[in-house]
Amino acid sequence: MGIAGRAIGGATLGLVAMAVITTGHPVPAGAQTSYNLDFCKRVEPRPGVGLVTRQCGTTFTTADAYVGLVAQLYNVQDSMTVALELHDPEQALVWRAGEAIQVRAGYYYPVYTLWTVLPVAADEAALAAEHPRLASQRIRIEGRPARERLGEWTLGLRMNNGPPLTRKFTLR
């Protein structure tokens, strides 16, 4: 799976995608792609297992090392583009990333996961000590760090340029 990202205001952006391809099963008739957006205190990428998340919720503090931003798409039967955007409490766009999902005919992704981390109390070295992929997939924000941007953050998910689907979390 690919890593996609682009720069906004000089910030480096990253996004990691993990997918499980089911083969030999018919594509579910009439099933549509659905999604879930999660925010977690701990994310752990595991080969062969996917992403393990822990302590998920909607309220975090400046003492938390990071907030894992996790988008899961279910029953992806068709190729599509997915874009994620993160806005701070002042509604400034601080991060944007996209992924082109390619699905071969006759196959589907029962779960397609896109994730990244927003550092709060942790620096790059602390993230790398927990798991090397956390450091490489962190969101780099220009200007004030996340721990100084208290309030309600908004994560938006857009599939195939459709309307944004949003979920919020609070940083205290």
N, CA, C and O of each residue as an XYZ file, in Angstrom:
688
protein
N       0.844     -1.162      0.000
C       0.000      0.000      0.000
C       0.888      1.223      0.000
O       2.044      1.162      0.418
N       0.371      2.290     -0.450
C       1.204      3.458     -0.637
C       1.125      4.458      0.487
O       0.243      4.411      1.345
N       2.053      5.340      0.450
C       2.067      6.474      1.360
C       1.844      7.690      0.486
O       2.517      7.872     -0.529
N       0.896      8.520      0.885
C       0.600      9.704      0.101
C       0.626     10.908      1.012
O       0.274     10.812      2.188
N       1.029     12.008      0.493
C       1.017     13.224      1.292
C       1.369     14.405      0.427
O       1.891     14.251     -0.678
N       1.079     15.592      0.937
C       1.507     16.774      0.224
C       1.726     17.879      1.222
O       1.242     17.815      2.352
N       2.451     18.888      0.807
C       2.810     19.956      1.736
C       1.748     21.041      1.754
O       1.208     21.425      0.716
N       1.462     21.521      2.942
C       0.581     22.662      3.145
C       1.379     23.651      3.967
O       1.769     23.351      5.096
N       1.622     24.804      3.426
C       2.356     25.819      4.176
C       3.713     25.339      4.644
O       4.194     25.766      5.693
N       4.334     24.460      3.881
C       5.664     23.991      4.225
C       5.675     22.810      5.178
O       6.741     22.257      5.445
N       4.524     22.406      5.700
C       4.479     21.265      6.619
C       4.607     19.974      5.826
O       4.029     19.850      4.746
N       5.354     19.016      6.349
C       5.474     17.727      5.691
C       4.328     16.849      6.158
O       4.040     16.777      7.353
N       3.683     16.191      5.227
C       2.512     15.401      5.542
C       2.736     13.955      5.168
O       3.392     13.656      4.170
N       2.199     13.070      5.961
C       2.310     11.652      5.659
C       1.021     10.948      6.006
O       0.244     11.415      6.838
N       0.806      9.838      5.368
C      -0.375      9.032      5.614
C       0.020      7.607      5.309
O       0.643      7.341      4.281
N      -0.328      6.699      6.173
C      -0.011      5.299      5.963
C      -1.304      4.564      5.702
O      -2.298      4.775      6.397
N      -1.295      3.708      4.709
C      -2.478      2.907      4.409
C      -2.149      1.443      4.596
O      -1.078      0.973      4.213
N      -3.085      0.734      5.189
C      -2.969     -0.713      5.345
C      -4.263     -1.310      4.820
O      -5.340     -0.773      5.080
N      -4.178     -2.381      4.106
C      -5.390     -3.007      3.598
C      -5.266     -4.512      3.677
O      -4.176     -5.079      3.599
N      -6.411     -5.137      3.833
C      -6.486     -6.585      3.803
C      -7.325     -6.941      2.585
O      -8.483     -6.535      2.486
N      -6.753     -7.691      1.665
C      -7.489     -8.090      0.470
C      -8.075     -9.467      0.710
O      -7.369    -10.398      1.096
N      -9.362     -9.585      0.480
C     -10.013    -10.875      0.582
C     -10.096    -11.435     -0.822
O     -10.577    -10.768     -1.738
N      -9.631    -12.656     -0.990
C      -9.685    -13.284     -2.302
C     -10.538    -14.537     -2.225
O     -10.702    -15.122     -1.154
N     -11.074    -14.941     -3.349
C     -11.842    -16.165     -3.410
C     -13.243    -16.033     -2.844
O     -13.970    -17.025     -2.792
N     -13.642    -14.864     -2.424
C     -14.984    -14.633     -1.916
C     -15.694    -13.700     -2.883
O     -15.083    -12.766     -3.403
N     -16.951    -13.936     -3.124
C     -17.674    -13.010     -4.003
C     -17.810    -11.643     -3.325
O     -17.892    -11.539     -2.101
N     -17.832    -10.630     -4.136
C     -18.036     -9.292     -3.616
C     -19.460     -9.238     -3.065
O     -20.390     -9.654     -3.755
N     -19.657     -8.741     -1.846
C     -20.998     -8.695     -1.268
C     -21.955     -7.881     -2.131
O     -21.665     -6.736     -2.479
N     -23.071     -8.463     -2.469
C     -24.049     -7.799     -3.331
C     -24.705     -6.634     -2.603
O     -25.189     -6.784     -1.481
N     -24.717     -5.484     -3.243
C     -25.415     -4.325     -2.722
C     -24.771     -3.655     -1.519
O     -25.274     -2.632     -1.054
N     -23.691     -4.191     -1.008
C     -23.045     -3.572      0.148
C     -22.317     -2.311     -0.284
O     -21.687     -2.284     -1.341
N     -22.402     -1.277      0.523
C     -21.748     -0.021      0.209
C     -20.561      0.200      1.134
O     -20.472     -0.363      2.225
N     -19.655      1.042      0.656
C     -18.510      1.401      1.481
C     -18.989      2.254      2.645
O     -19.754      3.201      2.459
N     -18.537      1.914      3.842
C     -18.832      2.717      5.024
C     -17.500      3.102      5.660
O     -16.448      2.649      5.209
N     -17.532      3.917      6.681
C     -16.298      4.416      7.267
C     -16.439      4.592      8.770
O     -17.542      4.601      9.316
N     -15.298      4.731      9.418
C     -15.223      5.080     10.831
C     -13.976      5.936     11.032
O     -12.915      5.619     10.495
N     -14.093      7.004     11.791
C     -12.956      7.838     12.161
C     -12.746      7.680     13.657
O     -13.682      7.849     14.439
N     -11.515      7.355     14.062
C     -11.191      7.157     15.469
C     -10.005      8.007     15.863
O      -9.171      8.362     15.030
N      -9.939      8.326     17.136
C      -8.822      9.043     17.729
C      -8.343      8.204     18.900
O      -9.137      7.843     19.769
N      -7.052      7.890     18.933
C      -6.534      6.964     19.941
C      -5.228      7.467     20.554
O      -4.425      8.127     19.895
N      -5.036      7.137     21.836
C      -3.793      7.492     22.530
C      -2.651      6.577     22.122
O      -1.483      6.944     22.254
N      -2.973      5.401     21.633
C      -1.950      4.445     21.225
C      -2.338      3.796     19.909
O      -3.460      3.314     19.751
N      -1.402      3.786     18.961
C      -1.552      3.036     17.716
C      -0.287      2.219     17.524
O       0.822      2.702     17.752
N      -0.469      0.982     17.103
C       0.678      0.103     16.917
C       0.519     -0.683     15.618
O      -0.321     -1.579     15.533
N       1.322     -0.350     14.607
C       1.275     -1.126     13.365
C       1.931     -2.489     13.577
O       3.045     -2.575     14.094
N       1.237     -3.544     13.176
C       1.778     -4.897     13.332
C       1.693     -5.627     12.005
O       0.612     -5.743     11.428
N       2.828     -6.123     11.515
C       2.816     -6.868     10.257
C       1.882     -8.073     10.355
O       1.887     -8.804     11.346
N       1.089     -8.260      9.316
C       0.193     -9.400      9.260
C      -1.082     -9.232     10.066
O      -2.024    -10.007      9.902
N      -1.125     -8.234     10.933
C      -2.294     -8.010     11.774
C      -2.984     -6.706     11.387
O      -4.210     -6.604     11.445
N      -2.208     -5.731     11.001
C      -2.747     -4.411     10.703
C      -2.437     -3.461     11.834
O      -1.385     -3.557     12.466
N      -3.327     -2.568     12.083
C      -3.132     -1.535     13.093
C      -3.902     -1.903     14.360
O      -5.103     -2.170     14.315
N      -3.202     -1.913     15.474
C      -3.835     -2.153     16.763
C      -3.984     -0.793     17.441
O      -3.011     -0.051     17.577
N      -5.207     -0.468     17.866
C      -5.460      0.812     18.521
C      -5.884      0.570     19.969
O      -6.515     -0.437     20.294
N      -5.521      1.519     20.825
C      -5.869      1.432     22.243
C      -6.242      2.820     22.758
O      -5.813      3.839     22.216
N      -7.027      2.833     23.788
C      -7.417      4.056     24.484
C      -7.984      5.096     23.520
O      -7.521      6.235     23.466
N      -8.980      4.685     22.773
C      -9.604      5.583     21.809
C     -10.716      6.392     22.482
O     -11.361      5.925     23.421
N     -10.919      7.580     21.996
C     -11.948      8.446     22.545
C     -11.969      9.780     21.838
O     -11.485      9.909     20.713
N     -12.534     10.772     22.504
C     -12.642     12.100     21.889
C     -12.047     13.207     22.750
O     -12.111     14.378     22.374
N     -11.466     12.859     23.904
C     -10.853     13.870     24.759
C      -9.427     13.459     25.099
O      -9.175     12.340     25.546
N      -8.496     14.390     24.876
C      -7.070     14.147     25.115
C      -6.509     15.348     25.863
O      -7.114     16.420     25.879
N      -5.338     15.159     26.488
C      -4.714     16.256     27.229
C      -3.319     16.528     26.662
O      -2.790     15.748     25.869
N      -2.750     17.630     27.079
C      -1.409     17.980     26.616
C      -0.354     17.053     27.202
O       0.806     17.107     26.793
N      -0.731     16.210     28.145
C       0.200     15.209     28.690
C       0.259     13.952     27.829
O       1.174     13.143     27.984
N      -0.702     13.776     26.927
C      -0.696     12.615     26.038
C       0.421     12.772     25.010
O       0.659     13.864     24.494
N       1.097     11.673     24.723
C       2.212     11.702     23.775
C       1.754     12.145     22.387
O       2.403     12.976     21.752
N       0.648     11.597     21.926
C       0.132     11.912     20.598
C      -1.336     11.519     20.529
O      -1.870     10.863     21.423
N      -1.969     11.940     19.444
C      -3.311     11.476     19.121
C      -3.188     10.747     17.787
O      -2.778     11.336     16.787
N      -3.541      9.475     17.777
C      -3.558      8.705     16.535
C      -4.845      8.998     15.786
O      -5.936      8.867     16.341
N      -4.721      9.392     14.535
C      -5.888      9.667     13.693
C      -6.067      8.460     12.781
O      -5.184      8.157     11.979
N      -7.189      7.774     12.891
C      -7.403      6.517     12.190
C      -8.711      6.577     11.410
O      -9.778      6.811     11.976
N      -8.609      6.364     10.112
C      -9.794      6.272      9.253
C      -9.866      4.849      8.725
O      -8.913      4.346      8.131
N     -11.002      4.208      8.947
C     -11.194      2.856      8.432
C     -12.344      2.873      7.453
O     -13.438      3.350      7.754
N     -12.074      2.340      6.271
C     -13.104      2.184      5.249
C     -13.454      0.706      5.191
O     -12.565     -0.145      5.174
N     -14.731      0.401      5.160
C     -15.190     -0.984      5.148
C     -15.864     -1.302      3.818
O     -16.597     -0.484      3.262
N     -15.599     -2.510      3.319
C     -16.235     -3.015      2.115
C     -15.925     -2.146      0.887
O     -16.835     -1.728      0.171
N     -14.655     -1.884      0.657
C     -14.234     -1.071     -0.489
C     -14.190     -1.982     -1.714
O     -13.309     -2.832     -1.842
N     -15.155     -1.788     -2.608
C     -15.289     -2.641     -3.793
C     -14.791     -1.984     -5.062
O     -14.467     -2.668     -6.033
N     -14.728     -0.659     -5.064
C     -14.347      0.080     -6.262
C     -13.151      0.972     -5.968
O     -12.952      1.414     -4.837
N     -12.356      1.230     -7.004
C     -11.245      2.168     -6.857
C     -11.809      3.536     -6.494
O     -12.889      3.916     -6.947
N     -11.072      4.262     -5.678
C     -11.543      5.576     -5.241
C     -10.377      6.417     -4.754
O      -9.266      5.922     -4.561
N     -10.654      7.688     -4.561
C      -9.687      8.571     -3.919
C     -10.246      8.949     -2.553
O     -11.450      9.132     -2.378
N      -9.341      9.057     -1.600
C      -9.715      9.413     -0.234
C      -8.821     10.573      0.191
O      -7.608     10.540     -0.014
N      -9.420     11.581      0.777
C      -8.654     12.717      1.295
C      -9.014     12.922      2.756
O     -10.178     12.818      3.141
N      -8.007     13.214      3.565
C      -8.195     13.526      4.974
C      -7.669     14.929      5.231
O      -6.642     15.324      4.680
N      -8.376     15.681      6.068
C      -7.949     17.028      6.451
C      -8.125     17.187      7.944
O      -9.113     16.724      8.515
N      -7.157     17.848      8.582
C      -7.228     18.137     10.005
C      -7.223     19.647     10.201
O      -6.352     20.353      9.693
N      -8.220     20.127     10.952
C      -8.326     21.552     11.277
C      -8.149     21.724     12.784
O      -8.676     20.939     13.572
N      -7.409     22.747     13.173
C      -7.201     23.032     14.590
C      -8.437     23.726     15.163
O      -9.394     23.970     14.427
N      -8.438     24.050     16.457
C      -9.611     24.685     17.060
C      -9.996     26.035     16.448
O     -11.147     26.457     16.565
N      -9.056     26.711     15.802
C      -9.369     27.973     15.128
C      -9.808     27.735     13.687
O      -9.981     28.683     12.922
N      -9.988     26.473     13.320
C     -10.399     26.017     11.989
C      -9.349     26.268     10.908
O      -9.670     26.306      9.721
N      -8.093     26.440     11.325
C      -6.995     26.542     10.364
C      -6.652     25.133      9.881
O      -6.547     24.207     10.686
N      -6.482     24.975      8.590
C      -6.079     23.690      8.026
C      -4.619     23.450      8.388
O      -3.747     24.223      7.991
N      -4.344     22.376      9.144
C      -2.975     22.101      9.563
C      -2.392     20.876      8.870
O      -1.181     20.655      8.916
N      -3.240     20.079      8.229
C      -2.741     18.858      7.589
C      -3.755     18.367      6.573
O      -4.966     18.433      6.782
N      -3.218     17.873      5.467
C      -4.050     17.274      4.422
C      -3.245     16.161      3.767
O      -2.049     16.316      3.518
N      -3.894     15.051      3.491
C      -3.239     13.946      2.793
C      -4.288     13.192      2.000
O      -5.478     13.236      2.312
N      -3.828     12.499      0.971
C      -4.752     11.744      0.136
C      -4.185     10.410     -0.270
O      -2.979     10.175     -0.194
N      -5.067      9.547     -0.698
C      -4.694      8.197     -1.101
C      -5.594      7.777     -2.257
O      -6.809      7.967     -2.210
N      -4.996      7.211     -3.280
C      -5.756      6.599     -4.365
C      -5.809      5.105     -4.075
O      -4.775      4.439     -4.025
N      -7.001      4.589     -3.888
C      -7.184      3.172     -3.593
C      -7.544      2.469     -4.890
O      -8.524      2.817     -5.549
N      -6.742      1.479     -5.249
C      -6.975      0.717     -6.469
C      -7.501     -0.675     -6.096
O      -6.869     -1.397     -5.325
N      -8.646     -1.037     -6.639
C      -9.247     -2.340     -6.360
C      -9.341     -3.104     -7.673
O      -9.930     -2.626     -8.643
N      -8.754     -4.296     -7.691
C      -8.827     -5.130     -8.899
C     -10.207     -5.741     -9.032
O     -10.867     -6.029     -8.034
N     -10.636     -5.937    -10.256
C     -11.948     -6.538    -10.520
C     -12.044     -7.898     -9.828
O     -11.122     -8.712     -9.891
N     -13.172     -8.121     -9.172
C     -13.407     -9.383     -8.495
C     -12.864     -9.448     -7.077
O     -13.072    -10.444     -6.384
N     -12.179     -8.415     -6.638
C     -11.633     -8.362     -5.286
C     -12.272     -7.198     -4.530
O     -12.902     -6.324     -5.124
N     -12.101     -7.204     -3.235
C     -12.519     -6.054     -2.435
C     -11.702     -6.013     -1.157
O     -11.094     -7.006     -0.756
N     -11.698     -4.852     -0.529
C     -11.031     -4.671      0.754
C     -12.117     -4.673      1.835
O     -12.925     -3.746      1.893
N     -12.147     -5.693      2.686
C     -13.131     -5.647      3.765
C     -12.824     -4.496      4.725
O     -13.740     -3.873      5.262
N     -11.531     -4.214      4.942
C     -11.120     -3.083      5.780
C      -9.897     -2.436      5.138
O      -8.922     -3.119      4.827
N      -9.948     -1.139      4.942
C      -8.831     -0.361      4.426
C      -8.584      0.737      5.443
O      -9.456      1.575      5.672
N      -7.410      0.745      6.057
C      -7.112      1.660      7.149
C      -6.076      2.696      6.732
O      -5.034      2.359      6.171
N      -6.377      3.954      7.013
C      -5.465      5.076      6.801
C      -5.188      5.679      8.174
O      -6.114      5.905      8.953
N      -3.917      5.940      8.469
C      -3.622      6.483      9.799
C      -2.376      7.357      9.796
O      -1.517      7.261      8.919
N      -2.314      8.211     10.809
C      -1.175      9.070     11.063
C      -1.220      9.465     12.541
O      -2.171      9.109     13.236
N      -0.231     10.180     13.028
C      -0.254     10.626     14.426
C       0.010     12.128     14.509
O       0.822     12.684     13.770
N      -0.709     12.764     15.440
C      -0.528     14.171     15.749
C       0.246     14.244     17.062
O      -0.324     13.967     18.118
N       1.545     14.613     17.026
C       2.319     14.700     18.268
C       1.745     15.781     19.184
O       1.390     16.871     18.736
N       1.663     15.462     20.457
C       1.210     16.440     21.443
C       2.360     16.674     22.423
O       3.010     17.718     22.361
N       2.626     15.720     23.333
C       3.720     15.873     24.287
C       5.018     15.234     23.788
O       6.099     15.574     24.269
N       4.921     14.320     22.837
C       6.103     13.583     22.376
C       6.814     14.319     21.247
O       6.191     14.984     20.420
N       8.143     14.178     21.238
C       8.923     14.672     20.106
C       9.238     13.478     19.202
O       8.819     12.352     19.473
N       9.971     13.737     18.141
C      10.285     12.676     17.173
C      11.009     11.497     17.817
O      10.705     10.346     17.504
N      11.961     11.765     18.712
C      12.718     10.688     19.364
C      11.817      9.818     20.237
O      11.958      8.596     20.248
N      10.895     10.440     20.968
C       9.978      9.677     21.826
C       9.040      8.811     20.983
O       8.745      7.672     21.345
N       8.583      9.350     19.875
C       7.727      8.561     18.983
C       8.501      7.373     18.417
O       7.986      6.256     18.377
N       9.740      7.614     17.980
C      10.568      6.540     17.416
C      10.858      5.470     18.455
O      10.931      4.287     18.125
N      11.026      5.879     19.721
C      11.289      4.906     20.786
C      10.092      3.992     21.005
O      10.252      2.813     21.321
N       8.889      4.541     20.835
C       7.681      3.708     20.981
C       7.530      2.769     19.789
O       7.278      1.577     19.960
N       7.684      3.311     18.576
C       7.624      2.506     17.348
C       8.181      3.373     16.219
O       7.724      4.502     16.040
N       9.154      2.878     15.457
C       9.775      3.702     14.407
C       8.783      4.290     13.407
O       8.995      5.398     12.915
N       7.712      3.574     13.099
C       6.757      4.105     12.121
C       5.976      5.298     12.656
O       5.480      6.110     11.875
N       5.860      5.415     13.961
C       5.162      6.579     14.513
C       5.911      7.859     14.177
O       5.303      8.860     13.798
N       7.218      7.824     14.316
C       8.026      9.020     14.030
C       7.960      9.384     12.556
O       7.878     10.562     12.207
N       7.995      8.385     11.697
C       7.989      8.684     10.261
C       6.608      9.092      9.747
O       6.502      9.674      8.667
N       5.572      8.801     10.488
C       4.218      9.118     10.029
C       3.555     10.220     10.846
O       2.330     10.341     10.860
N       4.361     11.013     11.517
C       3.794     12.088     12.327
C       3.425     13.280     11.453
O       4.004     13.510     10.392
N       2.467     14.008     11.926
C       2.085     15.262     11.285
C       3.032     16.338     11.798
O       3.251     16.467     13.003
N       3.585     17.101     10.876
C       4.471     18.208     11.244
C       3.696     19.508     11.036
O       3.321     19.851      9.915
N       3.469     20.208     12.116
C       2.683     21.441     12.063
C       3.612     22.638     12.100
O       4.548     22.691     12.896
N       3.343     23.595     11.233
C       4.090     24.850     11.260
C       3.524     25.748     12.342
O       2.332     25.692     12.644
N       4.368     26.565     12.917
C       3.899     27.510     13.929
C       3.752     26.832     15.277
O       4.542     25.961     15.642
N       2.743     27.240     15.999
C       2.520     26.705     17.343
C       2.284     25.196     17.299
O       1.580     24.706     16.417
N       2.871     24.453     18.249
C       2.641     23.012     18.288
C       1.205     22.695     18.726
O       0.499     23.558     19.248
N       0.792     21.459     18.507
C      -0.568     21.026     18.855
C      -0.869     21.275     20.330
O      -1.988     21.661     20.668
N       0.108     21.060     21.216
C      -0.136     21.203     22.659
C      -0.500     22.635     23.044
O      -0.991     22.874     24.147
N      -0.265     23.582     22.148
C      -0.628     24.974     22.407
C      -1.915     25.371     21.699
O      -2.313     26.535     21.742
N      -2.558     24.427     21.056
C      -3.800     24.706     20.321
C      -4.942     23.934     20.996
O      -5.429     22.931     20.474
N      -5.342     24.415     22.137
C      -6.351     23.728     22.932
C      -7.749     23.983     22.375
O      -8.049     25.058     21.854
N      -8.586     22.967     22.503
C      -9.964     23.092     22.039
C     -10.347     21.933     21.133
O      -9.754     20.855     21.181
N     -11.345     22.183     20.313
C     -11.930     21.140     19.476
C     -11.285     21.096     18.082
O     -11.329     22.072     17.332
N     -10.692     19.957     17.758
C     -10.070     19.707     16.469
C     -11.065     18.956     15.586
O     -11.926     18.238     16.094
N     -10.951     19.119     14.275
C     -11.871     18.458     13.350
C     -11.093     17.665     12.315
O     -10.201     18.198     11.654
N     -11.435     16.387     12.178
C     -10.868     15.537     11.125
C     -11.953     15.298     10.096
O     -13.049     14.844     10.424
N     -11.636     15.610      8.847
C     -12.585     15.404      7.756
C     -12.092     14.323      6.814
O     -10.898     14.231      6.529
N     -13.006     13.517      6.338
C     -12.740     12.450      5.375
C     -13.613     12.710      4.161
O     -14.814     12.952      4.287
N     -13.003     12.659      2.982
C     -13.746     12.869      1.734
C     -13.419     11.704      0.812
O     -12.249     11.418      0.558
N     -14.457     11.027      0.309
C     -14.277      9.917     -0.629
C     -14.774     10.355     -2.002
O     -15.893     10.852     -2.135
N     -13.933     10.168     -3.027
C     -14.293     10.520     -4.405
C     -14.860     11.931     -4.532
O     -15.845     12.149     -5.237
N     -14.243     12.871     -3.858
C     -14.657     14.276     -3.917
C     -16.094     14.498     -3.477
O     -16.704     15.501     -3.846
N     -16.646     13.576     -2.692
C     -17.996     13.741     -2.154
C     -17.985     14.718     -0.990
O     -16.973     15.366     -0.721
N     -19.102     14.818     -0.308
C     -19.161     15.733      0.833
C     -18.252     15.250      1.961
O     -18.062     14.046      2.134
N     -17.690     16.185      2.726
C     -16.811     15.767      3.823
C     -17.603     15.106      4.953
O     -18.708     15.527      5.295
N     -17.011     14.077      5.508
C     -17.555     13.393      6.667
C     -16.622     13.758      7.812
O     -15.413     13.559      7.695
N     -17.140     14.283      8.909
C     -16.263     14.813      9.945
C     -16.516     14.185     11.304
O     -17.593     13.665     11.597
N     -15.481     14.258     12.113
C     -15.550     13.857     13.522
C     -14.593     14.774     14.274
O     -13.585     15.223     13.729
N     -14.925     15.045     15.535
C     -14.143     16.000     16.329
C     -13.565     15.343     17.572
O     -14.115     14.380     18.106
N     -12.426     15.899     18.021
C     -11.858     15.525     19.302
C     -11.393     16.802     20.001
O     -11.150     17.827     19.365
N     -11.278     16.713     21.312
C     -10.897     17.877     22.111
C      -9.517     17.647     22.727
O      -9.218     16.568     23.239
N      -8.697     18.673     22.664
C      -7.391     18.674     23.306
C      -7.438     19.699     24.425
O      -7.647     20.889     24.187
N      -7.238     19.219     25.661
C      -7.280     20.106     26.840
C      -5.888     20.283     27.420
O      -5.718     20.992     28.412
